[in-house]
Amino acid sequence: MLNNIRFDLSDYLIHFFRDVDLSGPEHIFFPEHARFNNIAHSGKLDSLFLMRCALRHHKLFATWSYRGGRPTIYGTSPAICFTDMPLAAFIQTSNERLARGENIGRYAFMIPKAAMFAEGARPVIYGLSGEVREQSANGGDFRILDQQLMPLREQYRYVAYTIGDARHIDWTHEREWRWPYRGHDMHWSDDGDMVQTLAEMPGLDLSRTSIEGMGVIVKDSMDVKKIIYDILTLVDSQIIHKSMIRFVIPLCDIERFGDITNPARVSHIINQNSIDLSPFFSITPQRAKEICTIVDNIIKDNVDKRLHSDKHCDESYGKSWVWIADNQSELVRALIAKRRLIVSTEGRYLLDISDFTDFYIMHEEFYCKKIALALAREFYVNASYFTVRGATDCDHIPSYTGLTERDHPFFNSTIAMD
């Protein structure tokens, strides 16, 4: 509609991440296990760490937004919160609130508003016409409004609002939308214990949506490579389609453009910062075949040397792979194109050499180490071995690896260290 093309309106909803101190008054529930490639070195979880956790789990997490020990989400459905602020307003607001010492994120997802509406997101309702009366439910765990005032199913949308008296409450500046989680509240398991993994948390699973054209806002240019690494891993795992996330924008680049209140200007910046994933999937069949031939020759040359001895025997029954950690390299793109790599749940790109070593019982790890070294020299990539003990499943625990470069994009770590 022509009336919607205004500087104060946006086609996107923004879901931002804020820094969280797990011992502070505005803490969140963060499960004990977030996968081994998400490493919380501290109880202070920075917003980039949290955003990468969400991206890697391809899920926006629904919460109750506790303040002062009470949920701010009414009803029986935890929710995901968004702001309807245009990008320019979000940048200005985040700068001003951070300058005042308030906690607002500089890392965010931008999702087309029409797509989130189709998924069930709705604008909140600020205040009600009648006197607000609360009822307690489930032993006081839920905040329930009198259903004569508002149906239970819609109560997740209610936000308190009162102006002109001593008790001033006004959150309308947030222009909030919410998406309700309608499933079982998996903060708690059926036996009454808190859930143990981030994957079990309630939320919107992006892999089960048809969302396209969403974007990611990051603080610095150095963050872009990490986000592209995570996006590419999801695409290579066939968890999301490559059209789902279209752009990554560092705020430092946006702010140098000056005035971006014009919607056409914002669209131009988004287009300028779009990620073109097509080069990662455009390797020619001939080039992919050439690289795979080189890889096979490297494997065969190392295996044919028969350099193993009894002292190199694996400690116990298990399985080993060559782990090629650089997912944007030509080597990985060729092996992905030829379906030669397994992408594990945690995002390891694993090359199986068992066709060459099946007669070397208990020496597979030894040869994976040798081959990883040779591939690293030939293709200038970060390669190592990856082994599981007592199983053949690459997601099995315990596991062992030689990759210890903690600054590699595979690892998502908190900035703070305890």
Secondary structure as GFF3:
##gff-version 3
##sequence-region A 1 418
A	DSSP	three_ten_helix	2	4	.	.	.	ID=ss1
A	DSSP	beta_strand	12	17	.	.	.	ID=ss2
A	DSSP	beta_strand	20	21	.	.	.	ID=ss3
A	DSSP	beta_strand	38	39	.	.	.	ID=ss4
A	DSSP	beta_strand	44	45	.	.	.	ID=ss5
A	DSSP	alpha_helix	47	56	.	.	.	ID=ss6
A	DSSP	beta_strand	59	61	.	.	.	ID=ss7
A	DSSP	beta_strand	66	67	.	.	.	ID=ss8
A	DSSP	beta_strand	70	71	.	.	.	ID=ss9
A	DSSP	beta_strand	79	83	.	.	.	ID=ss10
A	DSSP	alpha_helix	87	99	.	.	.	ID=ss11
A	DSSP	beta_strand	107	112	.	.	.	ID=ss12
A	DSSP	alpha_helix	113	119	.	.	.	ID=ss13
A	DSSP	beta_strand	122	123	.	.	.	ID=ss14
A	DSSP	beta_strand	125	126	.	.	.	ID=ss15
A	DSSP	beta_strand	134	137	.	.	.	ID=ss16
A	DSSP	three_ten_helix	138	140	.	.	.	ID=ss17
A	DSSP	beta_strand	142	145	.	.	.	ID=ss18
A	DSSP	three_ten_helix	152	157	.	.	.	ID=ss19
A	DSSP	beta_strand	158	159	.	.	.	ID=ss20
A	DSSP	three_ten_helix	172	174	.	.	.	ID=ss21
A	DSSP	beta_strand	176	180	.	.	.	ID=ss22
A	DSSP	three_ten_helix	198	200	.	.	.	ID=ss23
A	DSSP	beta_strand	203	205	.	.	.	ID=ss24
A	DSSP	three_ten_helix	206	208	.	.	.	ID=ss25
A	DSSP	beta_strand	214	218	.	.	.	ID=ss26
A	DSSP	alpha_helix	222	236	.	.	.	ID=ss27
A	DSSP	beta_strand	245	250	.	.	.	ID=ss28
A	DSSP	alpha_helix	251	255	.	.	.	ID=ss29
A	DSSP	alpha_helix	263	272	.	.	.	ID=ss30
A	DSSP	three_ten_helix	278	281	.	.	.	ID=ss31
A	DSSP	alpha_helix	285	304	.	.	.	ID=ss32
A	DSSP	three_ten_helix	310	312	.	.	.	ID=ss33
A	DSSP	beta_strand	318	324	.	.	.	ID=ss34
A	DSSP	alpha_helix	330	337	.	.	.	ID=ss35
A	DSSP	beta_strand	341	343	.	.	.	ID=ss36
A	DSSP	beta_strand	349	351	.	.	.	ID=ss37
A	DSSP	alpha_helix	354	357	.	.	.	ID=ss38
A	DSSP	alpha_helix	364	379	.	.	.	ID=ss39
A	DSSP	beta_strand	383	389	.	.	.	ID=ss40
A	DSSP	beta_strand	399	401	.	.	.	ID=ss41
A	DSSP	beta_strand	412	413	.	.	.	ID=ss42
###
